Amino acid sequence: QVQLAESGGGLVQAGGSLRLSCAATGRRNSEFTMGWFRQPPGKERVFVAAIHWGGGNTDYADSVKGRFTISRDNAKNTLYLQMNSLEPEDTANYYCAAAEFYGSRRRNDYKYWGQGTQVTVSS
């Protein structure tokens, strides 16, 4: 069992930056692929980024490529999402999630989820 807790959300102006964190407890998160998803108001939850357990492979949605960076610190059992050049379209509740294999962008392939942290980008 893995428990995930996101933090770092907030209100930021367009063009600004935020860094989200996701602390994992229970099984070591080094055993999992970790990912970020987001759910805008009234819309479905969609894939943002993922990182292989070893940290060498990453995957990004086209909408965030070049602006967001996913990273992990396995010694601290923590996942990060650095978000730069934020746009109003990035406004959403952001969730971290853990999967037992790498390479999927499907929500159903992620077994463990946090409660989410809200990011609001004002224009």
DSSP file (Angstrom, degrees, kcal/mol; ACC not computed):
  #  RESIDUE AA STRUCTURE BP1 BP2  ACC     N-H-->O    O-->H-N    N-H-->O    O-->H-N    TCO  KAPPA ALPHA  PHI   PSI    X-CA   Y-CA   Z-CA
    1    1 A Q              0   0    0      0, 0.0    26,-2.1     0, 0.0     2,-0.4   0.000 360.0 360.0 360.0 141.7    0.0    0.0    0.0
    2    2 A V  E     -A   26   0A   0     24,-0.2     2,-0.5    96,-0.1    24,-0.2  -0.995 360.0-157.4-130.4 133.8    1.2    3.5   -0.8
    3    3 A Q  E     -A   25   0A   0     22,-2.7    22,-2.4    -2,-0.4     2,-0.4  -0.942  12.4-164.3-110.2 134.3   -0.2    6.8    0.5
    4    4 A L  E     -A   24   0A   0    109,-0.5   111,-0.4    -2,-0.5     2,-0.4  -0.944   7.7-174.3-121.9 138.4    0.4    9.9   -1.6
    5    5 A A  E     -A   23   0A   0     18,-1.8    18,-2.6    -2,-0.4     2,-0.2  -0.959  10.1-155.0-137.5 117.2    0.1   13.5   -0.5
    6    6 A E  E     +A   22   0A   0     -2,-0.4     2,-0.3    16,-0.2    16,-0.2  -0.540  18.3 166.0 -87.7 153.7    0.4   16.5   -2.8
    7    7 A S  E     +A   21   0A   0     14,-2.2    14,-2.6    -2,-0.2   110,-0.1  -0.963  40.7  69.2-154.1 167.6    1.4   20.0   -1.8
    8    8 A G        +     0   0    0     -2,-0.3    11,-0.3     1,-0.3    14,-0.0   0.368  60.9 134.2 103.9  -4.4    2.6   23.3   -3.4
    9    9 A G        +     0   0    0     12,-0.1     2,-0.3     9,-0.1    -1,-0.3  -0.169  21.8 120.8 -70.2 172.1   -0.5   24.4   -5.3
   10   10 A G  E     -d  119   0B   0    108,-0.8   110,-2.8   107,-0.1     2,-0.5  -0.988  60.2 -50.5 164.5-166.3   -1.8   27.9   -5.2
   11   11 A L  E     +d  120   0B   0     -2,-0.3     2,-0.3   108,-0.2   110,-0.2  -0.873  53.3 165.7-104.2 131.0   -2.7   31.0   -7.1
   12   12 A V  E     -d  121   0B   0    108,-2.6   110,-2.4    -2,-0.5     2,-0.1  -0.985  34.4-111.6-143.8 151.0   -0.2   32.4   -9.6
   13   13 A Q  E >   -d  122   0B   0     -2,-0.3     3,-2.2   108,-0.2    73,-0.2  -0.472  50.5 -82.4 -79.5 154.8   -0.3   34.9  -12.4
   14   14 A A  T 3  S+     0   0    0    108,-2.5    73,-0.2     1,-0.3    -1,-0.1  -0.294 119.9  30.1 -55.5 137.9    0.2   33.8  -16.0
   15   15 A G  T 3  S+     0   0    0     71,-3.3    70,-0.6     1,-0.3    -1,-0.3   0.250  99.7 114.5  91.9 -11.7    3.9   33.5  -16.8
   16   16 A G    <   -     0   0    0     -3,-2.2    70,-2.3    70,-0.2     2,-0.3  -0.092  57.9-123.2 -83.6-174.9    4.7   32.5  -13.2
   17   17 A S        +     0   0    0     67,-0.2     2,-0.3    68,-0.2    67,-0.2  -0.922  20.6 179.6-132.3 153.7    6.0   29.3  -11.7
   18   18 A L  E     - B   0  83A   0     65,-2.1    65,-3.3    -2,-0.3     2,-0.5  -0.978  16.8-145.8-145.1 153.2    5.0   26.8   -9.1
   19   19 A R  E     - B   0  82A   0     -2,-0.3     2,-0.3   -11,-0.3    63,-0.2  -0.978  14.5-158.5-122.4 120.2    6.6   23.6   -7.8
   20   20 A L  E     - B   0  81A   0     61,-2.7    61,-2.1    -2,-0.5     2,-0.3  -0.698   6.4-161.8 -91.9 146.1    4.4   20.8   -6.7
   21   21 A S  E     -AB   7  80A   0    -14,-2.6   -14,-2.2    -2,-0.3     2,-0.4  -0.922   8.1-162.9-124.4 154.0    5.5   18.0   -4.4
   22   22 A C  E     -AB   6  79A   0     57,-2.2    57,-2.4    -2,-0.3     2,-0.4  -0.926   9.0-158.0-138.9 111.9    4.1   14.6   -3.7
   23   23 A A  E     -AB   5  78A   0    -18,-2.6   -18,-1.8    -2,-0.4     2,-0.4  -0.765   9.4-155.4 -92.7 131.8    5.2   12.8   -0.6
   24   24 A A  E     +A    4   0A   0     53,-2.7     2,-0.3    -2,-0.4   -20,-0.2  -0.883  12.6 180.0-110.0 137.4    4.9    9.0   -0.5
   25   25 A T  E     +A    3   0A   0    -22,-2.4   -22,-2.7    -2,-0.4     2,-0.5  -0.909  53.0  34.1-129.0 160.8    4.5    6.8    2.5
   26   26 A G  E    S+A    2   0A   0     -2,-0.3   -24,-0.2   -24,-0.2     3,-0.1  -0.868 111.7  27.2  98.4-130.6    4.2    3.1    2.8
   27   27 A R  S    S-     0   0    0    -26,-2.1   -24,-0.1    -2,-0.5     2,-0.1  -0.356 102.5 -91.4 -63.4 148.4    6.0    1.1    0.2
   28   28 A R    >   -     0   0    0      1,-0.2     3,-1.8     2,-0.1     4,-0.1  -0.387  27.2-138.1 -64.6 133.7    9.0    2.9   -1.2
   29   29 A N  G >  S+     0   0    0      1,-0.3     3,-1.7    45,-0.2    -1,-0.2   0.625  94.8  81.7 -71.8  -8.3    8.1    5.0   -4.2
   30   30 A S  G 3  S+     0   0    0      1,-0.3    -1,-0.3    44,-0.2    -2,-0.1   0.656  84.2  62.8 -67.2 -12.0   11.3    3.8   -5.9
   31   31 A E  G <  S+     0   0    0     -3,-1.8     2,-0.3     2,-0.1    -1,-0.3   0.570 102.4  62.1 -83.9  -8.7    9.4    0.7   -6.8
   32   32 A F  S <  S-     0   0    0     -3,-1.7     2,-0.4    -4,-0.1    68,-0.2  -0.814  79.3-119.2-121.5 152.3    6.9    2.6   -8.9
   33   33 A T  E     -E   99   0B   0     66,-2.5    66,-3.1    -2,-0.3     2,-0.4  -0.752  40.6-148.9 -73.6 136.4    6.6    4.7  -12.0
   34   34 A M  E     +EF  98  51B   0     17,-2.0    17,-2.7    -2,-0.4     2,-0.3  -0.887  19.0 178.4-114.5 144.4    5.2    8.1  -10.7
   35   35 A G  E     -EF  97  50B   0     62,-2.7    62,-2.3    -2,-0.4     2,-0.4  -0.929  23.7-136.1-141.0 163.9    3.0   10.4  -12.6
   36   36 A W  E     +EF  96  49B   0     13,-3.0    12,-2.6    -2,-0.3    13,-1.6  -0.975  22.5 177.5-118.4 136.3    1.1   13.7  -12.5
   37   37 A F  E     -EF  95  47B   0     58,-2.8    58,-2.8    -2,-0.4     2,-0.3  -0.867  10.7-154.3-125.7 163.8   -2.4   14.1  -13.8
   38   38 A R  E     -EF  94  46B   0      8,-2.5     8,-3.1    -2,-0.3    56,-0.2  -0.994   7.8-158.7-142.2 152.4   -4.7   17.1  -13.8
   39   39 A Q  E     -E   93   0B   0     54,-2.3    54,-2.0    -2,-0.3     6,-0.2  -0.904  13.0-154.6-131.8 103.1   -8.4   17.7  -13.8
   40   40 A P    >   -     0   0    0      0, 0.0     3,-2.1     0, 0.0    52,-0.2  -0.313  47.0 -72.3 -68.6 160.8   -9.7   21.2  -14.9
   41   41 A P  T 3  S+     0   0    0      0, 0.0     3,-0.1     0, 0.0    50,-0.0  -0.325 118.8   1.2 -56.9 127.2  -13.0   22.3  -13.6
   42   42 A G  T 3  S+     0   0    0      1,-0.2     2,-0.2    -3,-0.1    -3,-0.0   0.579 115.6  98.9  74.0  10.0  -15.8   20.3  -15.3
   43   43 A K  S <  S-     0   0    0     -3,-2.1    -1,-0.2     1,-0.1     2,-0.1  -0.732  77.0 -87.5-124.9 173.1  -13.4   18.2  -17.3
   44   44 A E        -     0   0    0     -2,-0.2     2,-0.4    -3,-0.1    -1,-0.1  -0.359  45.5 -99.5 -77.8 159.0  -11.8   14.8  -17.2
   45   45 A R        -     0   0    0     -6,-0.2     2,-0.3    -2,-0.1    -6,-0.3  -0.663  49.3-170.8 -77.2 129.8   -8.6   14.0  -15.4
   46   46 A V  E     -F   38   0B   0     -8,-3.1    -8,-2.5    -2,-0.4     2,-0.1  -0.877  25.7 -94.4-128.8 156.7   -5.8   13.8  -18.0
   47   47 A F  E     +F   37   0B   0     -2,-0.3   -10,-0.2    58,-0.3     3,-0.1  -0.379  36.8 167.8 -67.9 140.7   -2.2   12.8  -18.1
   48   48 A V  E     -     0   0B   0    -12,-2.6    13,-2.7     1,-0.4     2,-0.3   0.686  59.8 -26.7-116.3 -55.0    0.5   15.5  -17.5
   49   49 A A  E     -FG  36  60B   0    -13,-1.6   -13,-3.0    11,-0.2    -1,-0.4  -0.990  48.4-162.2-161.8 157.8    3.9   13.7  -17.0
   50   50 A A  E     -FG  35  59B   0      9,-2.2     9,-2.1    -2,-0.3     2,-0.4  -0.983   4.2-158.3-145.6 156.3    5.4   10.5  -15.8
   51   51 A I  E     -FG  34  58B   0    -17,-2.7   -17,-2.0    -2,-0.3     7,-0.2  -0.998  23.9-117.7-139.9 133.4    8.9    9.4  -14.6
   52   52 A H    >   -     0   0    0      5,-2.7     3,-1.8    -2,-0.4   -19,-0.1  -0.250  35.3-107.1 -63.2 154.7   10.4    5.9  -14.5
   53   53 A W  T 3  S+     0   0    0      1,-0.3   -21,-0.1     2,-0.1    -1,-0.1   0.832 121.9  51.3 -55.9 -33.4   11.4    4.6  -11.1
   54   54 A G  T 3  S-     0   0    0    -23,-0.1    -1,-0.3     1,-0.1    20,-0.1   0.619 107.8-127.4 -80.5 -11.3   15.0    5.0  -12.0
   55   55 A G  S <  S+     0   0    0     -3,-1.8    -2,-0.1     2,-0.2    17,-0.1   0.366  82.6 105.0  86.4  -6.4   14.5    8.6  -13.0
   56   56 A G  S    S+     0   0    0      1,-0.1     2,-0.4    -5,-0.1    -3,-0.1   0.772  72.0  55.0 -82.1 -25.2   16.1    8.2  -16.4
   57   57 A N        +     0   0    0      2,-0.0    -5,-2.7    -5,-0.0     2,-0.3  -0.914  62.6 174.9-114.1 134.7   13.0    8.1  -18.6
   58   58 A T  E     -G   51   0B   0     -2,-0.4     2,-0.3    -7,-0.2    -7,-0.2  -0.930  12.1-161.8-133.4 159.2   10.3   10.8  -18.6
   59   59 A D  E     -G   50   0B   0     -9,-2.1    -9,-2.2    -2,-0.3     2,-0.4  -0.998   9.1-170.5-142.3 138.1    7.1   11.4  -20.6
   60   60 A Y  E     -G   49   0B   0     -2,-0.3   -11,-0.2   -11,-0.2     2,-0.1  -0.970  27.2-114.7-132.6 144.8    5.1   14.6  -21.0
   61   61 A A    >>  -     0   0    0    -13,-2.7     3,-1.6    -2,-0.4     4,-1.2  -0.493  35.7-117.4 -66.1 146.8    1.8   15.6  -22.5
   62   62 A D  T 34 S+     0   0    0      1,-0.3     3,-0.2     2,-0.2    -1,-0.1   0.833 111.3  64.7 -57.4 -32.9    2.3   17.9  -25.5
   63   63 A S  T 34 S+     0   0    0      1,-0.2    -1,-0.3     3,-0.0   -15,-0.0   0.692 114.1  29.1 -67.4 -18.7    0.5   20.7  -23.7
   64   64 A V  T X> S+     0   0    0     -3,-1.6     3,-2.3   -16,-0.2     4,-2.3   0.483  84.8 127.1-119.1  -6.5    3.2   21.0  -21.0
   65   65 A K  T 3< S+     0   0    0     -4,-1.2     4,-0.1     1,-0.3   -16,-0.0  -0.300  81.3  15.8 -59.0 131.4    6.3   19.8  -22.9
   66   66 A G  T 34 S+     0   0    0      2,-0.5    -1,-0.3     1,-0.1     3,-0.1   0.234 125.9  58.7  89.1 -13.8    9.1   22.4  -22.5
   67   67 A R  T <4 S+     0   0    0     -3,-2.3    17,-1.9     1,-0.2     2,-0.3   0.700  99.1  52.7-113.8 -34.9    7.4   24.2  -19.6
   68   68 A F  E  <  -C   83   0A   0     -4,-2.3    -2,-0.5    15,-0.2     2,-0.4  -0.793  60.6-164.4-107.6 147.7    7.0   21.5  -17.0
   69   69 A T  E     -C   82   0A   0     13,-2.4    13,-2.9    -2,-0.3     2,-0.4  -0.988   5.3-156.5-133.2 124.7    9.7   19.2  -15.5
   70   70 A I  E     +C   81   0A   0     -2,-0.4     2,-0.3    11,-0.2    11,-0.2  -0.799  23.3 160.2 -97.3 140.4    9.0   16.1  -13.5
   71   71 A S  E     -C   80   0A   0      9,-1.6     9,-3.0    -2,-0.4     2,-0.3  -0.955  20.2-152.3-150.9 167.9   11.6   14.7  -11.1
   72   72 A R  E     -C   79   0A   0     -2,-0.3     2,-0.5     7,-0.2     7,-0.2  -0.994  12.4-155.0-146.1 151.1   11.9   12.4   -8.2
   73   73 A D  E >>> -C   78   0A   0      5,-2.9     5,-2.0    -2,-0.3     3,-0.8  -0.897  11.8-174.2-124.5  98.1   14.1   12.0   -5.1
   74   74 A N  T 345S+     0   0    0     -2,-0.5     3,-0.4     1,-0.3   -44,-0.2   0.809  82.7  61.0 -67.1 -28.6   13.8    8.3   -4.1
   75   75 A A  T 345S+     0   0    0      1,-0.2    -1,-0.3    -3,-0.1    -2,-0.0   0.839 114.4  35.8 -65.7 -30.7   15.8    8.9   -1.0
   76   76 A K  T <45S-     0   0    0     -3,-0.8    -1,-0.2     2,-0.2   -52,-0.2   0.410 106.0-127.4 -99.2   0.3   13.1   11.3    0.2
   77   77 A N  T  <5 +     0   0    0     -4,-0.6   -53,-2.7    -3,-0.4     2,-0.4   0.912  65.4 135.7  53.6  44.1   10.3    9.3   -1.3
   78   78 A T  E   < -BC  23  73A   0     -5,-2.0    -5,-2.9   -55,-0.2     2,-0.3  -0.974  43.6-158.9-132.5 138.5    9.2   12.5   -3.0
   79   79 A L  E     -BC  22  72A   0    -57,-2.4   -57,-2.2    -2,-0.4     2,-0.3  -0.860  15.3-162.2-110.3 146.7    8.0   13.4   -6.5
   80   80 A Y  E     -BC  21  71A   0     -9,-3.0    -9,-1.6    -2,-0.3     2,-0.3  -0.909  16.5-164.6-129.5 156.3    8.1   16.9   -8.0
   81   81 A L  E     -BC  20  70A   0    -61,-2.1   -61,-2.7    -2,-0.3     2,-0.6  -0.873  10.9-161.1-138.5 107.4    6.6   18.9  -10.8
   82   82 A Q  E     -BC  19  69A   0    -13,-2.9   -13,-2.4    -2,-0.3     2,-0.6  -0.791  11.5-166.1 -87.1 122.1    8.3   22.2  -11.7
   83   83 A M  E     +BC  18  68A   0    -65,-3.3   -65,-2.1    -2,-0.6     2,-0.3  -0.943  10.8 173.9-117.3 115.9    5.8   24.3  -13.7
   84   84 A N        +     0   0    0    -17,-1.9   -67,-0.2    -2,-0.6   -68,-0.2  -0.740  59.5  23.6-115.0 164.6    7.1   27.3  -15.5
   85   85 A S  S    S-     0   0    0    -70,-0.6    -1,-0.2    -2,-0.3   -68,-0.2   0.903  84.4-160.2  49.0  48.4    5.5   29.8  -17.9
   86   86 A L        -     0   0    0    -70,-2.3   -71,-3.3    -3,-0.2   -70,-0.2  -0.274   8.0-160.3 -65.4 145.2    2.1   28.9  -16.5
   87   87 A E    >   -     0   0    0    -73,-0.2     3,-2.5    -3,-0.1     4,-0.2  -0.856  33.3-109.8-122.1 155.3   -1.0   29.7  -18.5
   88   88 A P  G >  S+     0   0    0      0, 0.0     3,-1.8     0, 0.0    33,-0.3   0.829 117.9  65.7 -54.1 -30.3   -4.7   30.1  -17.5
   89   89 A E  G 3  S+     0   0    0      1,-0.3    -3,-0.0   -49,-0.0     0, 0.0   0.635  88.8  67.2 -68.5 -12.4   -5.3   26.8  -19.3
   90   90 A D  G <  S+     0   0    0     -3,-2.5    -1,-0.3     2,-0.0     2,-0.2   0.517  70.5 122.1 -83.3  -5.1   -3.1   25.1  -16.7
   91   91 A T    <   +     0   0    0     -3,-1.8     2,-0.3    -4,-0.2    29,-0.2  -0.411  41.1 109.4 -60.6 123.6   -5.7   25.8  -14.0
   92   92 A A  E    S- H   0 119B   0     27,-2.0    27,-2.8    -2,-0.2     2,-0.6  -0.975  75.0 -83.5-176.8 169.0   -6.7   22.4  -12.5
   93   93 A N  E     -EH  39 118B   0    -54,-2.0   -54,-2.3    -2,-0.3     2,-0.5  -0.875  48.9-146.1 -89.6 125.8   -6.6   20.1   -9.6
   94   94 A Y  E     -EH  38 117B   0     23,-3.1    23,-2.0    -2,-0.6     2,-0.4  -0.820  15.9-170.4-103.9 131.8   -3.2   18.3   -9.9
   95   95 A Y  E     -E   37   0B   0    -58,-2.8   -58,-2.8    -2,-0.5     2,-0.3  -0.932  13.2-147.3-119.9 139.1   -2.9   14.7   -8.7
   96   96 A C  E     -E   36   0B   0     -2,-0.4    18,-2.0   -60,-0.2     2,-0.3  -0.794  24.0-179.1 -98.9 154.7    0.1   12.5   -8.3
   97   97 A A  E     -EI  35 113B   0    -62,-2.3   -62,-2.7    -2,-0.3     2,-0.4  -0.971  19.9-136.6-150.5 158.6   -0.2    8.8   -8.9
   98   98 A A  E     -EI  34 112B   0     14,-2.0    13,-1.9    -2,-0.3    14,-1.6  -0.970  16.6-174.3-125.9 136.6    1.9    5.6   -8.8
   99   99 A A  E     -E   33   0B   0    -66,-3.1   -66,-2.5    -2,-0.4    11,-0.2  -0.916  28.8-133.5-127.3 154.6    1.9    2.8  -11.3
  100  100 A E  S    S+     0   0    0      9,-0.5     2,-0.3    -2,-0.3    10,-0.1   0.444  90.4  34.8 -89.5   0.6    3.7   -0.6  -11.3
  101  101 A F  S    S-     0   0    0      8,-0.3     3,-0.3   -68,-0.1     2,-0.3  -0.979  79.6-118.3-147.8 161.9    5.0   -0.2  -14.8
  102  102 A Y  S    S+     0   0    0     -2,-0.3   -50,-0.0     1,-0.2    -2,-0.0  -0.731  79.2  50.3-101.3 146.6    6.3    2.5  -17.0
  103  103 A G  S    S+     0   0    0      1,-0.4     2,-0.4    -2,-0.3    -1,-0.2   0.375  73.5 112.4 118.6  -3.2    4.9    3.7  -20.3
  104  104 A S        -     0   0    0     -3,-0.3    -1,-0.4     1,-0.1    -3,-0.0  -0.797  36.5-176.5-106.1 145.7    1.2    4.3  -19.8
  105  105 A R        +     0   0    0     -2,-0.4     2,-0.4   -58,-0.1   -58,-0.3   0.234  54.3 114.9-110.5   6.6   -0.7    7.5  -19.8
  106  106 A R    >   -     0   0    0      1,-0.1     3,-1.3   -60,-0.1     4,-0.3  -0.631  64.5-141.3 -85.9 134.3   -4.0    5.8  -18.9
  107  107 A R  G >  S+     0   0    0     -2,-0.4     3,-1.9     1,-0.3    -1,-0.1   0.883 100.3  61.2 -57.4 -39.4   -5.6    6.7  -15.5
  108  108 A N  G 3  S+     0   0    0      1,-0.3    -1,-0.3    -3,-0.0    -2,-0.0   0.685  95.6  61.5 -67.5 -16.4   -6.6    3.1  -15.0
  109  109 A D  G <  S+     0   0    0     -3,-1.3     2,-0.6   -10,-0.1    -9,-0.5   0.542  86.6  85.5 -86.2  -5.6   -3.0    1.9  -15.1
  110  110 A Y    <   -     0   0    0     -3,-1.9   -11,-0.3    -4,-0.3   -76,-0.0  -0.864  59.0-171.5 -99.3 123.2   -2.1    4.0  -12.0
  111  111 A K        +     0   0    0    -13,-1.9     2,-0.4    -2,-0.6   -12,-0.2   0.835  63.9  43.9 -87.8 -35.0   -2.9    2.1   -8.9
  112  112 A Y  E     -I   98   0B   0    -14,-1.6   -14,-2.0  -111,-0.0     2,-0.3  -0.896  64.4-174.0-119.9 143.9   -2.4    4.7   -6.1
  113  113 A W  E     -I   97   0B   0     -2,-0.4  -109,-0.5   -16,-0.2   -16,-0.2  -0.970  16.6-136.9-137.0 147.6   -3.6    8.4   -6.1
  114  114 A G        -     0   0    0    -18,-2.0  -109,-0.2    -2,-0.3     3,-0.1  -0.311  34.8-105.6 -87.1-177.3   -3.2   11.4   -3.9
  115  115 A Q        -     0   0    0   -111,-0.4  -110,-0.1     1,-0.2   -20,-0.1   0.602  61.9-117.2 -88.4 -13.1   -6.1   13.8   -3.0
  116  116 A G        -     0   0    0    -20,-0.1     2,-0.4     1,-0.1   -21,-0.2   0.028  13.9-122.6  98.3 154.9   -4.9   16.5   -5.3
  117  117 A T  E     - H   0  94B   0    -23,-2.0   -23,-3.1  -110,-0.1     2,-0.3  -0.997  27.0-121.4-137.7 135.1   -3.7   20.1   -5.0
  118  118 A Q  E     - H   0  93B   0     -2,-0.4  -108,-0.8   -25,-0.2     2,-0.5  -0.579  22.6-170.9 -84.7 132.5   -5.4   23.1   -6.7
  119  119 A V  E     -dH  10  92B   0    -27,-2.8   -27,-2.0    -2,-0.3     2,-0.5  -0.990   4.1-175.0-119.2 125.5   -3.4   25.2   -9.1
  120  120 A T  E     -d   11   0B   0   -110,-2.8  -108,-2.6    -2,-0.5     2,-0.6  -0.984   5.7-166.1-124.4 124.8   -5.1   28.4  -10.3
  121  121 A V  E     -d   12   0B   0     -2,-0.5     2,-0.3   -33,-0.3  -108,-0.2  -0.944  10.1-154.2-113.1 119.4   -3.5   30.6  -13.0
  122  122 A S  E      d   13   0B   0   -110,-2.4  -108,-2.5    -2,-0.6    -2,-0.0  -0.661 360.0 360.0 -94.0 148.3   -4.9   34.1  -13.4
  123  123 A S              0   0    0     -2,-0.3    -1,-0.1  -110,-0.2  -110,-0.1   0.450 360.0 360.0 -89.3 360.0   -4.6   36.0  -16.7
